[in-house]
Amino acid sequence: MVSKSKGHQTPVTSYYEPETVQQLKKLSEATRIPQAAYLREALDDLLKKYAMKSPKTKG
């Protein structure tokens, strides 16, 4: 689920392989959905995936 909040958002800088960036750009152009929307969706999905697992504690 993509965050639909129109409130405050914090910019984050990341580095990607050139091929990945090109594929994202082509997808964005074909669908007219901003690249940032796809990246937010991917991050939301990743956080959901790992939220299901509890962190391991050392002890």
Secondary structure, DSSP 8 states (H G I E B T S, - for coil): ------S----------HHHHHHHHHHHHHHT--HHHHHHHHHHHHHHHHHTS------
